[in-house]
Amino acid sequence: MQAPEAIGLFEKTVEKHLSLKPEQIRCENEGEYIVLRGEDTELYVDIWQPKESSQWQYFNRENIAGVFQIVAPVCHYPEDEHLAMFMEELAHLNFHLFSACFIANAEQKIISIQYKRVLDGLNETEIIEPLEAVGYYAENLREYLAEKYHVKKVQ
């Protein structure tokens, strides 16, 4: 599936399942969206077609895969003395998550929850399920991590 087809499918799917009009969630660049969950959880959705093969594309590098990604910022890094234990807990929590995983942005010192897949085979379920999962985990684990590690939530 190519990016324009995936964009059309995404917009149709969120309108059907979440009652969100595409113009409500579109960002400036094509294939970029912000979907709000609750009062303060933002899900950043990106649909794009890379121009060059990536070292991370483990399959058929001659056929460059398009990407569907959802990222929800959760919190800032804790104080340095708690960082190792915090990161270990995130790795443990990753074991339990469905259609999502924690990611760390060391440059900005922000923890997010992410879902990423290739566009081939993308369908309504592969759009809605990860949107629900990433949003649910970001909302709930933000509170848990803030209480346990006194981290500043990303809002």
C-alpha positions in Angstrom: 0.0 0.0 0.0 1.3 3.5 -0.9 1.0 6.5 1.5 -1.8 8.3 -0.3 -4.0 5.1 -0.1 -3.1 4.7 3.6 -3.9 8.3 4.3 -7.4 7.9 2.7 -8.0 4.7 4.7 -6.8 6.4 8.0 -9.1 9.4 7.5 -12.1 7.2 6.6 -11.4 4.9 9.6 -11.1 7.6 12.2 -14.2 9.3 10.9 -16.2 6.0 11.0 -14.9 4.8 14.4 -14.1 7.9 16.3 -16.4 10.5 14.6 -13.4 12.7 13.8 -13.5 14.7 10.6 -10.1 14.7 8.8 -9.9 18.5 8.9 -10.2 18.4 12.7 -7.0 16.3 13.1 -4.8 17.1 10.1 -1.6 18.9 10.6 0.3 21.1 8.2 2.1 18.3 6.3 0.3 15.6 4.4 0.0 12.3 6.4 0.5 14.0 9.8 -2.3 14.1 12.4 -2.9 14.9 16.0 -5.7 12.8 17.7 -6.7 13.9 21.2 -7.7 11.3 23.8 -9.2 12.6 27.0 -8.2 16.1 28.1 -4.5 16.0 27.8 -3.3 13.0 25.8 -2.1 13.7 22.2 -1.5 11.0 19.8 0.8 12.0 16.9 0.0 9.9 13.8 2.4 9.8 10.8 1.9 8.1 7.5 4.8 8.4 5.1 6.7 6.8 2.3 10.5 7.0 2.8 12.6 7.8 -0.2 15.5 5.6 0.8 15.8 2.2 2.3 16.6 2.1 6.0 19.1 -0.1 7.8 16.1 -1.1 10.0 14.1 -2.4 7.1 14.9 -6.1 7.6 13.0 -7.3 4.5 13.3 -6.6 0.8 15.3 -3.4 0.8 14.6 -2.9 -2.9 10.9 -2.3 -2.1 11.0 0.6 0.4 8.2 0.2 2.9 5.8 3.0 3.7 5.3 3.6 7.5 2.3 4.0 9.8 3.3 5.3 13.2 1.5 6.6 16.4 3.5 8.3 19.2 2.1 9.6 22.4 4.5 11.6 24.7 4.1 10.5 28.3 6.6 12.1 30.6 10.1 13.5 31.1 13.0 11.5 32.4 13.3 11.2 36.2 16.2 12.6 38.2 19.5 10.9 37.3 19.6 8.8 40.5 16.3 7.1 39.5 16.9 6.8 35.8 18.3 3.2 35.7 15.4 1.8 37.8 12.9 3.8 35.8 14.3 2.5 32.4 14.3 -1.0 33.8 10.6 -0.7 34.8 9.8 0.6 31.3 11.5 -2.4 29.8 9.5 -4.7 32.1 6.2 -2.8 31.3 6.9 -3.3 27.5 6.5 -7.0 28.1 2.9 -6.5 29.0 1.8 -3.9 26.4 -0.3 -4.9 23.4 0.2 -2.9 20.1 2.5 -0.4 21.8 5.9 0.0 23.4 7.8 2.6 25.4 10.4 4.6 23.6 13.0 7.0 25.0 14.1 10.2 23.3 17.5 10.8 24.9 18.0 14.2 23.2 14.7 15.7 24.6 14.7 13.4 27.7 11.1 12.4 27.0 9.4 9.0 27.3 6.7 8.2 24.8 4.5 5.2 23.8 4.8 4.2 20.2 3.3 1.9 17.6 4.9 1.4 14.2 4.3 -0.8 11.2 4.7 -1.0 7.5 1.8 0.1 5.3 1.4 -3.2 3.5 -1.7 -4.9 4.9 -2.9 -1.9 6.8 -6.6 -2.1 7.5 -9.2 -0.5 9.8 -8.4 -2.8 12.7 -4.6 -2.1 12.3 -5.5 1.6 12.6 -8.1 1.6 15.4 -6.6 -1.0 17.8 -3.2 0.7 18.1 -4.8 4.1 18.4 -6.8 2.8 21.3 -3.9 0.9 22.8 -1.4 3.8 22.6 -3.9 6.3 23.9 -5.0 4.0 26.8 -1.4 3.2 27.9 -0.3 6.9 27.6 -3.2 8.1 29.7 -2.9 5.5 32.4 0.8 5.0 32.6 1.5 8.7 32.7 -0.3 8.9 36.0 1.4 5.8 37.4 4.9 7.0 36.4 4.3 10.5 37.7 3.2 9.1 41.1 6.0 6.5 41.4 8.9 8.5 40.0 7.7 12.1 40.4 8.3 12.7 36.7 6.8 15.7 35.0 4.0 14.6 32.7 4.1 15.8 29.1 0.9 17.7 28.4 
